[in-house]
Amino acid sequence: MINFNVPPYTGKEIEYIRQAVENQKICGDGPFTKKCDAWIEEKTGAAKSLLTTSCTHATELAALLADIKEGDEIIMPSYTFVSTADAFVLRGAKVVFVDIRPDTMNIDENLIEDAITERTKAIVPVHYAGVSCEMDKIMELAKKYNLYVIEDAAQGIMASYKGQALGSIGDFGCFSFHETKNLSMGEGGALLIKDAKYIEQAEIIREKGTNRAKFFRGQIDKYTWVNYGSSYLPSDMNAAYLWAQLEMAQEITDVRLARWEQYREALQPLADRGILELPVIPEGCVHNGHMFYAKAKDLEERTELLDFLKAEGVYSVFHYIPLHTAPAGKKFGVFHGEDKYTTKESERLFRLPMYYTLTEADVDYVVQKVKEFYHV
Ligand SMILES: *Cc1c(COP(=O)(O)O)cnc(C)c1O
């Protein structure tokens, strides 16, 4: 049986968690959290990284920092995970969905401008599969209309756009370290801040509205309640798990990219014959092997394929049900323009097993089963 996902584990996690326990510092912002944040800052060039309890929470924090309020409009794709929208809906904003590009499944940058109104406050590009959106165009629009750009880089760690790390290009970037992501801490994430002017407020909101971070740096004598806030900091034990992964980030990424290439090469003959469509990596984008997906002819064929694979012990999955078609999406959002690709492409797409410990032989087996299904 080949699982769809196995959480990444490098071998050092237990030792680091033991150290965290022995440090007698298992709450947030302990030594491992600091190490992880410094690593992320160094790797991405962000002015600040703040580990959070999830990417969802990092996005909520970004929405608070951008002062998103009732009546504001936020532009994003409908083809994404619910968290992308939830963070803004919680603030009372309306979500405006824009169609995707069929080649990358990312928001179509050329359809964004038409969706901008006087109420628009932010654009939220989602870097699907760790492949960047067209950030030059998105940043240009943000500048022209004075909008925030909040990158949903949940899948984007170790990936880049024209040499810039995903998550570090917009005003705020959000990583996920959920167990399904390339690098993990079980549940967790990080907020990346580009402009240092937001750091103090971010630390305050993340720490229940207090200036506790400043207090621990010795900059003030007492800490107190200074603004609204929440609790978005993870335990240092979780950060200890993540630290073992960050140390191995390049190795983990290289293995995933090798498996990704293997899938692509082995399935290319099916693409050449028009049976499957394979992912496209635009020029200037360096991806991270987060996901290997392909597209079948239609929903019916995809359903049959996934059933066949499951019967053969291969767990392949599909996602996402476009948000604008979901009950909450109808309530809190609106699709701007024509849904030319979002629904159609989402119904054809399937994801093949992809994780750090997936072997070359596993990939061979999966490919063989896909070929059997198509009688090639
Ligand atoms: C995984 C994911 C999230 C949510 O991440 P959590 O850390 O589980 O909150 C958000 N957006 C996208 C695109 C994701 O893939």
The ligand as an ORCA input file, in Angstrom:
! r2SCAN-3c Opt
* xyz 0 1
  C      -2.309     23.848      4.227
  C      -2.845     25.109      3.677
  C      -3.370     26.117      4.494
  C      -3.592     25.945      5.972
  O      -2.478     25.633      6.697
  P      -2.648     25.305      8.266
  O      -1.228     25.371      8.751
  O      -3.216     23.939      8.348
  O      -3.512     26.330      8.860
  C      -3.764     27.303      3.916
  N      -3.682     27.506      2.596
  C      -3.199     26.551      1.762
  C      -3.128     26.842      0.309
  C      -2.785     25.319      2.276
  O      -2.324     24.386      1.443
*
